[in-house]
Structure formats: C-alpha cells, structure tokens
Amino acid sequence: MKKISINTLPKNLKYSLIILGVFLVILFIVNLGLIGLAHLYSGKIMSGVKVDDLNLSGMTPEQAEQIIGNKISKIYDSGLKFKYNEVEKDIPIIGENNLVIINVQKIIAEAYNTGRNGNIFIKNLDRLQLVLFGKTVQVNYELSKNKLQENLIYEFAGFASPAKNSEPIIQITNEKNKKYTLDFSEESAGTTFNFNKSFQEVEQQISQLENNPIQLVLISEEPTVTKAMAEKQEDEIRGLIDKFESLTFDFEDNKYEVLWKNFIYWIILTKQDDEALTTLNPEIISGQLEAFGQQIEKEPRNAKFQMKDGRVTEFEASETGVKILKDESIEKIKAEIFKNGNFEIEIVTEKTEPAISMDTINDYGIKELVGVGKSNFSGSPANRRHNIGVGAAALNGVLIAPGEEFSLVKALGNIDGSNGYLPELVIKGNKTIPEYGGGLCQVGTTIFRAALDTGVNITERKNHSYRVSYYEPAGTDATIYSPKPDFRFVNDTAKHILIQTKIEGNELIFEIYGTDDGRTVEQTYPQIFNITSPGPTKYIDSEDLAPGQTKCIESAHAGADAVFYRTITYATGEEKTETYRSHYVPWQQVCLRGVDPVAKEAEAKEKIAEQTPPTIE
C-alpha cells in the first residue's frame, strides 16, 4: 500500500489542513479553558454578569440577593416619586399597596443560570460571550397599573377634574312598597393625568433601578356616556330594579344578603360599542365582598401535635385557608344577574392547603374533627366557673386508644383542693351542699354531648336528680360524683381519638378528633312530659340574717320526664337506634329566713311550757 504524506498533498489542501488543525487545537484549548472557568465559578455567578450597574461576578446567589435587595430597599423604600408642578409626593409600593413587586429571586436565578443552561456547546458559547462582552440581566418586576392610578388620583386630588359621565339618579320614595324615581345627570368634560405616559416612565426607571421624580401631565378628557345615551337605558334599569327581590351570596352553608334599598345604588352605566350599557359598580361590589371576607376569609393553619407522658401537650388542628377571588366573583355576579336573571350567587373562592396537615403529622389517626359537644354556664358563680376551667383542662389532650373505655371520674383524678378545685354547691341525695369540684357536672354534660355527636358507644350515664338550667334542654345532661356515678364510653372506632377542650365566653366546648370512618349520627330533640309542680317554698330559720330578711339558696324546679333517640348509621349500612330516658324529681325553692335569736329562744321556751303538764300538789 502506498503511504500518503502531507508533503505529497496539493499546496492549498496542505495549508487548509494546517489551519484546521490549529483551529481545532485553539477550540480545544478554549473549551478546556471555559470548562475550567465553570469549575472556578462553581456555586457562584459567572464572570461578566451584571444587574444594572451591579457586577455580580463571583458572588454566590445568597450574596447577590443581599446586595440587590439592599439596593432595591435604598432606592424604593420611600416609594415611587411623582410631582405635579412643584408638588412632589412619594407613593408607597410595598405593604398594603403592593404596587410594584421586584422578583429578586427570579433575577438571581437568571444571573446564576447564565452559562449553565443547555448542552456543553451552548454552555461554552454563552460562557465565551460572557468573557468577551458580558451580560446585563433584566430586572424582573410586576407593576399594578390600576392600583398605581388609584393612588395617584388620591394623592393628587384637586389638580385634575375628571370628566363626568351621565349617571342614573335613583331616589327611594317608599322603601316598603319599593317606590322610587329615576332620572339621569348631565355629562361634563374635564381633565385627567396622562397615566399611560407616566406608566411608561415608571417601567423604564424600574428596569434601570432608578427612582427619579416623574412629572405628571394633565390632558383633556371627554365623557364617555352622555345623558342622551343614558336615557336609552331607562327601561333596562327599571326592569332590573322592579324584578329585584333580594340578592343572596352563598358560601358553603352560609348566606349573605344584600337588600333592595342598597342594591339600587350598585347600578351604573358604562360605554360599549358607542352605546350606554347598564352594569354594576365593581368598587361597591368589591367593598361588599370585603365585608363578607371578614367572616369568610382565613389564612391556612398548620397542624401541631406533640406527645408527652401519654398525653397530647401541644395540638392545633390544620385548617384550610380561604380567600375570596374578587375579580372572578364580580364577573360572575354580573353574568348571573344580567344573563341568567339569577339573584342567588355562589361567591368564588380559592382554598389554600396548609403546609402541614393533620393526616401527615402523627401516627395515631388524628386527622379531623369527628364530634363536638357544647354547654352554657351563664350565671355561674366564681367558684363554679373556676372548677369548670380546672376540669376542662384536666381532659384537654386525653388520647383514647381503639377499644379503650374512657372514664370521666378516672380522667379527672382526685377532686380536691390540692388539684386546684374550690368548694361549690353540688347535688347530693336530696340536698344541695358545698363540696370541692362543684360544677364538674358541666364537664360531664359537655363530654356526654360530644360522645353523642361522635357516635361512640356510651356505656354509663346518669342524669341529675332535678332539672338544672345550665344543662337545658332536659335529658341531655350527665351527672358525675367520685366514685359513682361515672360517665363512660368506649372508643369503638379503628383509630385513636383525642379530646380537646376550650371555653369561649360562657360556653364550654369539647371537640373530639380522630378519623372519620363513615358513620353518621342523627339525634332527636328531647321530648319533655309528666311535668309536676315543685310545691311551695320551704323556709329555714337563720340567725345569720337580719330578722325578716330572706335569702333563697335553692331554686324551684318542676319535675319532668325526658326522652330522645340517637340513630347511628355505620359505613356498612348497619343502623343502631338508642333511647335515652331521664327522670327529674320536683324540687321546691328553699330560702333562709332571718330570725331574732332572743325572740326565737323565748318562743321555744313558751312551746316547751305549753307541752309540760301542770304539777298536782
């Protein structure tokens, strides 16, 4: 085989191969250098990258974020600067206004990724451009022009005289019968600021991280809706007002109503295709939605769950956040009313799930609220209120395993002064006497109601001897006294259940958390019958009161019987109906009556004398 030497090649081809070889060597060296450059700037922003006049070369993303953030704060902390003639004002852009959002994270991400995106060829090409020419990363921002315009109009009020459209003038003459008059105002020309020009200057300055005063300029403004145009909408407006009964907004199970006398002032006119159009004022609707939002909106809440010595010491159920979507709601309201003639409208909301939910935070199956019990202790004396609080705290955080029987007496422990209880009246036999822990039957009644609502198997419960106002309606109470009577139930679910207690004003609330296993509970309202009179007041003489003074220590209670039914339907379709009966004895009013001890002693001696037989001599 004949060998080919470069010297034997044509001269032009020989030079081409030499040039190609030199190029490939240079290319190899350049690429090797660029790869080395990438290693040199590992974890840092590449050389040649800038944001405005800030050179970020060699900085970590954290360092760059701090430097850019400091510069933005220095420039914009006082707000955007505007002036008209010699009047200058700063418009705050952060906080409640939130007019401008400069996305520092996105700026840093673009700066850091420069020279790092794509395949090795594209990366090296970008790195070479950085070395030769550098790169300025654009400022990433969001500008709310509508909010900025609102702020400018407010801050520079008095300098501009906006044009006035013809508007409907509605006056109520008889609210009860929905009588009113309708007229239209005259239109007028005016002046306004050239907001488009101002916005262009704002955007240019933000893109260069500048904040120089922007001069506002007035321009003439013509009305868009004339009176002649407005009068053509009279029939449309009257038809809307006349067919209105009430406007109802729905959210879940709640309804929020707007009355006719308020709704009529929502009606405005706008221009569409050179004609007036009847519509609703978005600002008024927005204000109404904000008012509803005070009851509807809430921030998402993360779950908390911490155990110590077999008791849950820190617990907070997760809660999904809710926010009203105003723009979507406003458009829906207009569409429902004008297109569908519907005046019952569901508010458009957005739900935000918490970062930490109940079903991911523990291994006990404590996921959701499965039962609630409530009772009211209005009018309770101080010691009774104190004991209710101590008893409720003793139950807060109690965890009950599947199949475990809960005992209220056991859970409360020793009811005495060493555990924080105070003496208060309790029902014992046929007497009401002061003992430690008086008022704990409020706790018993509340946990009974929570157990009923949860649908667990109640194994022991006894009603009070007589009806007590704190525990109405009659038949839904549970009395306890150590060691008996007790209140007990069995956790017949497949997961643990948790008792949480709280007091809101005069209301005691027990919440039971667990895992919903598909069972449902229906409970009838108690039927009260066999009502009997308590009888006349019983008076007991007392030397502790002034003669003739009375002090009632026990109220009168009519006797009665009560019954209600609870039906539990399990996920399998099985049903179980239970009957809860209660018998209450009549209880007469008992009052102390003050007597004179001297007169009482004389009266007693006289009675003894009358009963002593005469002496026979």
C-alpha positions as CSV (number, residue, x, y, z in Angstrom):
1,M,0.0,0.0,0.0
2,K,1.3,3.4,-0.9
3,K,1.7,5.8,2.1
4,I,0.3,9.3,1.8
5,S,2.5,12.2,3.3
6,I,1.3,15.7,3.9
7,N,4.2,16.8,1.8
8,T,2.7,15.0,-1.2
9,L,-0.7,16.8,-0.9
10,P,-1.5,19.8,-3.0
11,K,-0.3,23.1,-1.5
12,N,-3.8,24.5,-0.9
13,L,-5.1,21.4,0.8
14,K,-1.9,21.2,2.9
15,Y,-2.5,24.8,4.2
16,S,-6.2,24.1,4.8
17,L,-5.4,21.1,7.0
18,I,-2.8,23.0,8.9
19,I,-5.3,25.8,9.6
20,L,-8.0,23.3,10.5
21,G,-5.6,21.6,13.0
22,V,-4.6,25.0,14.5
23,F,-8.3,25.9,14.8
24,L,-9.2,22.6,16.5
25,V,-6.3,23.0,18.9
26,I,-7.4,26.5,19.7
27,L,-11.0,25.4,20.0
28,F,-9.9,22.6,22.3
29,I,-7.9,24.9,24.5
30,V,-10.8,27.5,24.6
31,N,-13.3,24.8,25.5
32,L,-10.9,23.4,28.1
33,G,-10.5,26.9,29.5
34,L,-14.2,27.5,29.5
35,I,-14.8,24.2,31.3
36,G,-12.1,25.3,33.8
37,L,-13.9,28.6,34.2
38,A,-17.1,26.8,35.1
39,H,-15.3,24.9,37.8
40,L,-13.7,28.0,39.0
41,Y,-17.1,29.6,39.4
42,S,-18.8,26.5,40.9
43,G,-21.7,27.6,43.1
44,K,-21.1,31.3,42.0
45,I,-22.4,33.6,39.3
46,M,-20.2,33.6,36.2
47,S,-17.8,36.4,35.3
48,G,-19.3,39.2,33.3
49,V,-22.9,39.0,34.7
50,K,-24.4,42.3,35.9
51,V,-27.7,43.7,37.0
52,D,-27.9,47.3,36.1
53,D,-24.5,48.6,37.3
54,L,-24.0,45.9,39.9
55,N,-21.3,43.4,38.9
56,L,-22.3,40.0,40.3
57,S,-19.3,38.1,39.0
58,G,-18.0,35.5,41.5
59,M,-20.9,36.0,44.0
60,T,-22.9,33.2,45.5
61,P,-26.7,33.6,44.9
62,E,-27.1,34.5,48.6
63,Q,-24.5,37.3,48.4
64,A,-26.1,38.6,45.2
65,E,-29.5,38.5,46.7
66,Q,-28.4,40.6,49.7
67,I,-26.6,43.2,47.5
68,I,-29.5,43.6,45.1
69,G,-32.1,43.6,47.9
70,N,-30.1,46.3,49.7
71,K,-30.0,48.4,46.6
72,I,-33.7,48.0,45.9
73,S,-34.5,48.9,49.5
74,K,-32.3,52.0,49.3
75,I,-34.0,53.2,46.1
76,Y,-37.6,52.3,46.7
77,D,-38.2,52.3,50.5
78,S,-39.6,55.8,50.3
79,G,-41.8,54.8,47.4
80,L,-42.1,55.9,43.7
81,K,-41.6,59.7,43.3
82,F,-44.2,61.8,41.4
83,K,-44.8,65.5,41.1
84,Y,-47.2,68.0,39.6
85,N,-45.8,71.5,39.2
86,E,-43.9,71.9,42.5
87,V,-45.9,69.4,44.5
88,E,-44.0,66.2,45.0
89,K,-45.2,63.0,46.7
90,D,-44.0,59.5,47.3
91,I,-46.3,56.6,46.5
92,P,-45.5,53.6,48.7
93,I,-45.1,50.5,46.6
94,I,-44.8,47.8,49.3
95,G,-47.0,46.7,52.2
96,E,-50.8,47.1,51.7
97,N,-50.3,48.9,48.3
98,N,-48.0,46.3,46.8
99,L,-47.9,48.3,43.6
100,V,-44.5,47.0,42.4
101,I,-43.1,43.6,43.0
102,I,-39.4,43.2,42.1
103,N,-38.8,39.5,41.8
104,V,-35.2,39.3,43.2
105,Q,-35.3,35.5,43.3
106,K,-36.0,35.4,39.5
107,I,-33.3,37.9,38.8
108,I,-30.8,35.9,40.8
109,A,-31.9,32.6,39.1
110,E,-31.3,34.1,35.7
111,A,-28.0,35.5,36.7
112,Y,-26.8,32.3,38.2
113,N,-28.1,30.1,35.3
114,T,-26.3,32.2,32.6
115,G,-23.6,29.9,31.2
116,R,-25.2,26.9,32.8
117,N,-28.2,26.1,30.6
118,G,-28.3,23.8,27.6
119,N,-25.7,21.2,26.2
120,I,-22.0,21.6,26.6
121,F,-21.7,23.5,23.3
122,I,-24.4,26.1,24.2
123,K,-23.0,26.5,27.7
124,N,-19.5,27.2,26.4
125,L,-20.8,29.5,23.8
126,D,-22.6,31.5,26.5
127,R,-19.5,31.5,28.7
128,L,-17.4,32.8,25.8
129,Q,-19.9,35.6,25.2
130,L,-19.7,36.5,28.9
131,V,-15.9,36.7,28.8
132,L,-15.9,38.8,25.6
133,F,-19.0,41.0,26.1
134,G,-20.5,40.3,29.5
135,K,-24.3,40.2,30.1
136,T,-26.8,42.5,31.8
137,V,-29.7,40.6,33.4
138,Q,-33.0,42.4,33.0
139,V,-34.9,43.5,36.2
140,N,-37.8,41.2,36.6
141,Y,-40.8,43.1,38.1
142,E,-44.6,43.3,38.2
143,L,-46.4,46.7,38.1
144,S,-50.0,47.1,39.2
145,K,-51.1,50.0,37.0
146,N,-54.6,50.1,38.3
147,K,-53.5,50.4,41.9
148,L,-50.9,53.0,41.0
149,Q,-53.5,55.0,39.1
150,E,-55.9,54.9,42.1
151,N,-53.1,56.1,44.4
152,L,-52.1,58.9,42.0
153,I,-55.7,60.1,41.8
154,Y,-56.0,60.1,45.6
155,E,-52.6,61.8,46.3
156,F,-53.1,64.5,43.6
157,A,-56.8,65.0,44.1
158,G,-57.8,68.6,43.3
159,F,-55.3,69.1,40.4
160,A,-57.4,67.1,37.9
161,S,-61.1,67.5,37.2
162,P,-62.1,64.2,35.6
163,A,-64.9,64.2,33.0
164,K,-68.3,63.2,34.5
165,N,-70.5,60.7,32.7
166,S,-74.2,60.8,32.9
167,E,-75.3,58.6,35.8
168,P,-78.7,57.2,37.0
169,I,-80.2,59.2,39.8
170,I,-82.4,56.9,41.9
171,Q,-84.3,58.2,44.9
172,I,-86.5,56.0,47.1
173,T,-89.9,57.4,47.8
174,N,-91.4,54.4,49.6
175,E,-89.0,51.7,50.7
176,K,-91.7,49.3,52.0
177,N,-93.5,49.3,48.6
178,K,-90.3,49.7,46.6
179,K,-91.3,53.0,45.1
180,Y,-88.6,55.2,43.6
181,T,-87.9,57.9,41.0
182,L,-85.3,57.6,38.2
183,D,-83.5,60.4,36.4
184,F,-80.1,61.0,34.8
185,S,-77.4,63.5,35.5
186,E,-75.8,65.8,32.8
187,E,-72.4,64.8,31.5
188,S,-69.4,67.2,31.6
189,A,-65.9,67.4,30.1
190,G,-62.8,67.5,32.4
191,T,-59.1,67.0,32.7
192,T,-57.1,64.0,33.8
193,F,-53.4,63.0,34.1
194,N,-51.7,61.2,31.2
195,F,-51.3,58.0,33.1
196,N,-50.1,56.0,30.1
197,K,-47.1,58.3,29.7
198,S,-46.4,58.1,33.4
199,F,-46.5,54.3,33.5
200,Q,-44.0,54.2,30.6
201,E,-41.6,56.3,32.6
202,V,-42.1,54.2,35.7
203,E,-41.4,51.0,33.8
204,Q,-38.3,52.5,32.2
205,Q,-36.9,53.6,35.6
206,I,-37.6,50.3,37.3
207,S,-35.9,48.4,34.5
208,Q,-32.8,50.6,35.3
209,L,-33.3,50.5,39.1
210,E,-33.8,54.3,39.1
211,N,-36.3,56.4,41.0
212,N,-36.3,60.0,39.8
213,P,-39.4,62.2,40.2
214,I,-41.8,61.7,37.3
215,Q,-43.7,64.8,36.2
216,L,-47.4,64.3,35.8
217,V,-49.1,65.9,32.8
218,L,-52.7,67.0,32.5
219,I,-54.7,66.2,29.4
220,S,-58.3,67.0,28.5
221,E,-60.9,64.2,29.0
222,E,-64.3,63.8,27.4
223,P,-67.2,61.9,29.0
224,T,-67.9,58.5,27.5
225,V,-71.6,58.4,28.5
226,T,-73.9,61.3,27.6
227,K,-77.3,61.9,29.0
228,A,-78.9,61.1,25.7
229,M,-77.2,57.7,25.7
230,A,-78.1,57.1,29.4
231,E,-81.8,57.8,28.8
232,K,-82.0,55.0,26.4
233,Q,-81.2,52.6,29.3
234,E,-84.2,53.7,31.4
235,D,-86.3,50.6,30.6
236,E,-83.3,48.3,31.3
237,I,-82.7,49.9,34.7
238,R,-86.3,49.9,35.7
239,G,-86.7,46.3,34.7
240,L,-83.7,45.4,36.9
241,I,-85.0,47.3,39.9
242,D,-88.6,46.1,39.6
243,K,-87.8,42.4,39.4
244,F,-85.3,42.5,42.3
245,E,-86.4,40.8,45.5
246,S,-83.1,40.2,47.3
247,L,-79.6,39.4,46.3
248,T,-78.1,36.4,48.2
249,F,-74.5,35.3,48.2
250,D,-73.8,31.7,49.1
251,F,-70.6,30.3,50.7
252,E,-70.8,26.7,51.9
253,D,-73.8,26.6,54.3
254,N,-73.9,30.4,54.9
255,K,-75.9,33.0,53.1
256,Y,-75.2,36.8,52.9
257,E,-78.0,39.1,51.8
258,V,-78.0,42.5,50.0
259,L,-81.3,44.4,50.4
260,W,-83.2,46.2,47.6
261,K,-82.6,49.6,49.2
262,N,-78.8,49.0,48.9
263,F,-78.7,47.2,45.6
264,I,-80.3,50.0,43.6
265,Y,-77.1,52.1,44.2
266,W,-75.0,49.4,42.6
267,I,-76.4,50.3,39.2
268,I,-74.1,52.3,36.9
269,L,-73.6,53.0,33.2
270,T,-70.6,52.3,31.0
271,K,-69.9,52.6,27.3
272,Q,-69.9,49.7,24.9
273,D,-69.9,50.0,21.1
274,D,-70.8,53.7,21.2
275,E,-73.8,52.9,23.4
276,A,-74.5,53.1,27.1
277,L,-74.6,49.8,28.9
278,T,-76.3,49.1,32.3
279,T,-74.0,47.3,34.7
280,L,-73.0,47.2,38.3
281,N,-70.3,49.2,40.1
282,P,-67.3,47.0,40.7
283,E,-66.0,49.2,43.5
284,I,-69.2,48.8,45.5
285,I,-69.3,45.0,44.9
286,S,-65.6,44.8,45.9
287,G,-66.4,46.6,49.1
288,Q,-69.3,44.3,49.8
289,L,-67.1,41.3,49.2
290,E,-64.5,42.7,51.6
291,A,-67.2,42.9,54.3
292,F,-68.2,39.3,53.6
293,G,-64.5,38.4,53.7
294,Q,-64.3,39.3,57.3
295,Q,-66.4,36.3,58.0
296,I,-65.3,34.0,55.2
297,E,-61.6,34.6,54.6
298,K,-58.9,32.9,56.7
299,E,-55.2,32.0,56.4
300,P,-54.2,28.4,56.2
301,R,-53.1,27.0,59.6
302,N,-50.5,24.3,60.1
303,A,-51.2,21.3,62.3
304,K,-49.4,20.9,65.6
305,F,-49.1,17.6,67.5
306,Q,-46.8,16.8,70.4
307,M,-47.0,13.9,72.9
308,K,-45.6,13.8,76.5
309,D,-46.3,11.0,79.1
310,G,-49.2,9.6,77.0
311,R,-51.0,12.9,76.7
312,V,-51.1,15.4,73.8
313,T,-49.5,18.5,75.2
314,E,-49.5,20.6,72.0
315,F,-52.3,20.3,69.5
316,E,-53.7,22.5,66.8
317,A,-55.8,21.2,64.0
318,S,-54.8,22.1,60.5
319,E,-57.1,24.4,58.7
320,T,-57.5,25.1,55.0
321,G,-57.2,28.8,54.1
322,V,-60.0,30.6,52.2
323,K,-59.7,33.7,50.0
324,I,-62.4,35.5,48.0
325,L,-61.4,35.9,44.4
326,K,-62.9,39.4,43.9
327,D,-62.4,39.9,40.1
328,E,-63.8,36.4,39.4
329,S,-66.7,37.0,41.8
330,I,-67.6,40.4,40.3
331,E,-67.7,39.0,36.8
332,K,-69.8,36.0,38.0
333,I,-72.2,38.4,39.8
334,K,-72.7,40.5,36.6
335,A,-73.2,37.4,34.4
336,E,-75.7,35.7,36.8
337,I,-77.8,38.9,37.2
338,F,-77.8,40.2,33.6
339,K,-77.5,37.0,31.6
340,N,-79.3,34.5,33.8
341,G,-81.6,36.7,35.9
342,N,-80.3,34.8,38.9
343,F,-80.0,36.7,42.2
344,E,-78.7,33.9,44.4
345,I,-75.0,33.6,43.6
346,E,-72.1,31.5,45.0
347,I,-69.0,33.5,45.9
348,V,-65.9,32.5,44.0
349,T,-63.2,31.5,46.5
350,E,-59.8,29.9,46.4
351,K,-58.7,27.4,49.0
352,T,-55.1,27.1,50.2
353,E,-54.0,23.9,51.9
354,P,-51.7,24.2,54.9
355,A,-48.1,23.0,54.6
356,I,-48.5,20.6,57.5
357,S,-51.8,18.8,57.7
358,M,-53.3,16.5,60.4
359,D,-53.1,13.3,58.4
360,T,-49.3,13.7,58.0
361,I,-48.2,14.8,61.4
362,N,-49.0,11.8,63.7
363,D,-49.3,8.0,63.6
364,Y,-52.5,7.8,65.7
365,G,-55.1,8.6,63.1
366,I,-55.8,12.0,64.5
367,K,-56.9,13.6,61.2
368,E,-60.2,15.5,61.5
369,L,-62.9,16.7,63.8
370,V,-65.4,13.9,64.3
371,G,-67.6,15.2,67.2
372,V,-68.5,18.4,69.2
373,G,-70.3,19.0,72.5
374,K,-71.3,22.3,73.9
375,S,-73.0,23.7,77.0
376,N,-73.6,27.1,78.5
377,F,-72.8,28.1,82.1
378,S,-74.0,31.7,82.1
379,G,-74.8,32.9,85.6
380,S,-72.4,30.6,87.3
381,P,-70.7,31.9,90.5
382,A,-67.0,32.4,90.5
383,N,-66.0,29.1,92.2
384,R,-68.2,27.1,89.8
385,R,-66.6,28.8,86.8
386,H,-63.1,28.1,88.3
387,N,-63.9,24.4,88.8
388,I,-65.3,24.1,85.2
389,G,-62.0,25.5,83.9
390,V,-59.9,23.1,86.0
391,G,-62.0,20.1,85.0
392,A,-61.9,21.1,81.3
393,A,-58.1,21.5,81.5
394,A,-57.8,18.0,83.0
395,L,-59.4,16.5,79.9
396,N,-57.6,18.6,77.3
397,G,-55.2,16.3,75.4
398,V,-56.6,13.0,76.6
399,L,-55.9,10.3,73.9
400,I,-58.2,7.2,73.8
401,A,-57.0,4.1,72.0
402,P,-59.2,2.0,69.8
403,G,-61.3,-0.3,72.0
404,E,-60.4,1.6,75.2
405,E,-63.1,2.6,77.6
406,F,-63.0,6.2,78.8
407,S,-63.9,7.0,82.4
408,L,-64.6,10.7,83.3
409,V,-64.1,10.1,87.0
410,K,-60.7,8.4,86.3
411,A,-59.6,11.1,83.9
412,L,-60.4,13.9,86.3
413,G,-58.4,12.3,89.1
414,N,-58.7,13.4,92.8
415,I,-61.2,16.2,93.1
416,D,-59.8,18.2,96.0
417,G,-58.1,21.4,96.9
418,S,-54.6,20.1,96.1
419,N,-55.6,19.8,92.4
420,G,-56.9,23.3,92.2
421,Y,-60.6,22.8,92.9
422,L,-62.7,25.1,95.1
423,P,-65.8,24.4,97.2
424,E,-69.1,24.9,95.4
425,L,-72.7,23.6,95.6
426,V,-73.3,20.0,94.4
427,I,-76.4,17.9,94.3
428,K,-76.0,15.0,96.8
429,G,-79.1,12.9,97.5
430,N,-81.9,15.3,98.3
431,K,-79.7,18.1,99.3
432,T,-77.5,20.8,97.6
433,I,-74.3,21.2,99.6
434,P,-70.9,22.8,99.1
435,E,-68.1,20.4,98.2
436,Y,-64.9,20.5,96.2
437,G,-65.4,20.4,92.5
438,G,-68.9,21.7,92.4
439,G,-69.7,22.5,88.8
440,L,-68.0,19.4,87.3
441,C,-71.3,18.1,86.0
442,Q,-71.0,20.9,83.4
443,V,-67.9,18.9,82.2
444,G,-69.9,15.7,82.4
445,T,-72.8,17.1,80.4
446,T,-70.5,18.5,77.7
447,I,-68.5,15.3,77.2
448,F,-71.8,13.4,77.1
449,R,-73.0,15.6,74.3
450,A,-69.6,15.3,72.4
451,A,-69.7,11.5,72.7
452,L,-73.3,11.5,71.4
453,D,-72.3,13.6,68.4
454,T,-69.2,11.4,67.7
455,G,-71.3,8.2,67.6
456,V,-69.1,6.3,70.1
457,N,-70.6,3.5,72.3
458,I,-71.8,5.2,75.6
459,T,-71.5,2.6,78.4
460,E,-72.5,4.6,81.5
461,R,-74.5,7.8,82.0
462,K,-76.9,9.1,84.7
463,N,-79.0,12.2,84.6
464,H,-79.3,14.7,87.5
465,S,-81.9,14.4,90.3
466,Y,-83.7,17.5,89.1
467,R,-83.6,19.8,86.1
468,V,-80.8,22.4,86.1
469,S,-80.8,25.5,83.9
470,Y,-77.2,25.1,82.9
471,Y,-78.0,21.7,81.3
472,E,-81.1,22.5,79.2
473,P,-82.5,21.1,77.1
474,A,-83.6,18.5,79.7
475,G,-82.4,14.9,79.0
476,T,-79.0,15.9,77.6
477,D,-77.2,16.1,80.9
478,A,-74.8,13.7,82.7
479,T,-74.0,13.9,86.4
480,I,-70.8,12.6,88.0
481,Y,-69.6,12.1,91.5
482,S,-66.5,10.2,92.6
483,P,-66.5,7.2,92.6
484,K,-70.1,6.9,91.3
485,P,-72.0,7.9,89.2
486,D,-69.4,8.0,86.4
487,F,-69.7,8.8,82.7
488,R,-68.1,6.3,80.4
489,F,-67.8,5.5,76.7
490,V,-65.8,3.1,74.5
491,N,-63.8,4.3,71.5
492,D,-65.3,1.8,69.0
493,T,-63.5,3.3,66.0
494,A,-60.4,1.8,64.4
495,K,-58.2,4.7,65.3
496,H,-57.3,6.8,68.4
497,I,-59.5,9.7,69.3
498,L,-58.4,12.9,71.0
499,I,-60.3,15.2,73.4
500,Q,-59.8,18.9,73.1
501,T,-61.5,21.4,75.4
502,K,-61.9,25.2,75.3
503,I,-64.0,27.9,76.9
504,E,-65.4,30.8,74.8
505,G,-67.2,33.3,77.0
506,N,-69.8,31.3,78.9
507,E,-69.7,28.3,76.5
508,L,-67.8,25.1,77.3
509,I,-66.8,23.3,74.1
510,F,-65.4,19.7,73.8
511,E,-64.1,18.7,70.4
512,I,-63.2,15.1,69.5
513,Y,-60.7,14.5,66.8
514,G,-60.0,11.2,65.1
515,T,-60.6,9.5,61.7
516,D,-64.0,9.7,60.0
517,D,-65.0,6.1,59.4
518,G,-68.2,6.9,57.6
519,R,-70.6,6.6,60.5
520,T,-73.3,9.3,60.7
521,V,-75.3,10.3,63.7
522,E,-78.9,11.6,64.0
523,Q,-80.3,12.8,67.3
524,T,-83.9,13.9,68.0
525,Y,-84.7,16.9,70.2
526,P,-85.8,15.8,73.7
527,Q,-89.5,15.3,74.4
528,I,-90.4,16.8,77.8
529,F,-93.5,15.3,79.6
530,N,-95.0,14.5,83.0
531,I,-94.3,18.0,84.3
532,T,-95.1,18.3,88.0
533,S,-95.2,21.3,90.3
534,P,-92.3,21.9,92.7
535,G,-94.6,22.8,95.6
536,P,-94.5,25.7,98.0
537,T,-91.2,27.4,99.1
538,K,-89.5,25.8,102.1
539,Y,-88.2,28.3,104.7
540,I,-85.4,27.6,107.1
541,D,-84.8,29.9,110.1
542,S,-81.4,31.5,110.2
543,E,-79.7,33.7,112.8
544,D,-77.1,34.8,110.2
545,L,-79.7,37.1,108.5
546,A,-81.4,40.1,109.9
547,P,-84.9,39.4,111.3
548,G,-87.3,39.3,108.4
549,Q,-84.6,39.1,105.8
550,T,-84.8,36.2,103.3
551,K,-82.1,34.6,101.1
552,C,-83.0,31.9,98.7
553,I,-80.3,29.2,98.4
554,E,-82.1,26.8,96.0
555,S,-84.3,27.5,93.1
556,A,-87.6,25.7,92.4
557,H,-87.5,23.1,89.6
558,A,-90.6,21.4,88.2
559,G,-90.4,17.6,87.9
560,A,-90.4,16.0,84.5
561,D,-89.5,13.1,82.3
562,A,-87.5,13.5,79.1
563,V,-86.6,11.2,76.2
564,F,-84.6,11.4,73.0
565,Y,-83.3,9.0,70.4
566,R,-79.9,8.6,68.8
567,T,-79.5,6.7,65.5
568,I,-76.0,5.7,64.3
569,T,-75.6,4.6,60.7
570,Y,-72.3,2.8,60.1
571,A,-70.4,2.8,56.8
572,T,-71.6,-0.8,56.3
573,G,-75.2,0.4,56.2
574,E,-76.0,-1.1,59.7
575,E,-78.2,1.1,61.9
576,K,-78.4,1.3,65.7
577,T,-81.1,3.3,67.5
578,E,-80.6,4.1,71.2
579,T,-83.1,5.6,73.7
580,Y,-82.0,8.0,76.4
581,R,-84.5,8.5,79.2
582,S,-84.3,10.9,82.1
583,H,-86.5,11.4,85.2
584,Y,-86.3,14.6,87.2
585,V,-88.0,14.9,90.6
586,P,-89.7,18.2,91.6
587,W,-87.5,20.5,93.7
588,Q,-89.1,23.2,95.9
589,Q,-87.5,26.5,96.4
590,V,-85.5,26.7,99.7
591,C,-84.9,30.1,101.4
592,L,-83.3,31.2,104.6
593,R,-85.3,33.5,106.8
594,G,-83.7,35.7,109.4
595,V,-85.0,35.5,113.0
596,D,-84.2,37.3,116.3
597,P,-82.3,34.7,118.4
598,V,-83.7,36.2,121.7
599,A,-87.3,36.0,120.4
600,K,-86.6,32.6,119.0
601,E,-85.4,31.3,122.3
602,A,-88.4,32.8,124.2
603,E,-90.7,31.2,121.6
604,A,-89.0,27.9,122.1
605,K,-89.4,28.1,125.9
606,E,-93.0,29.0,125.6
607,K,-93.6,26.0,123.4
608,I,-91.9,23.8,126.0
609,A,-94.0,25.3,128.7
610,E,-97.2,24.6,126.8
611,Q,-96.2,21.0,126.3
612,T,-95.3,20.5,130.1
613,P,-98.2,19.1,132.2
614,P,-99.2,21.0,135.3
615,T,-97.9,19.8,138.7
616,I,-100.5,18.2,141.1
617,E,-100.0,19.2,144.7
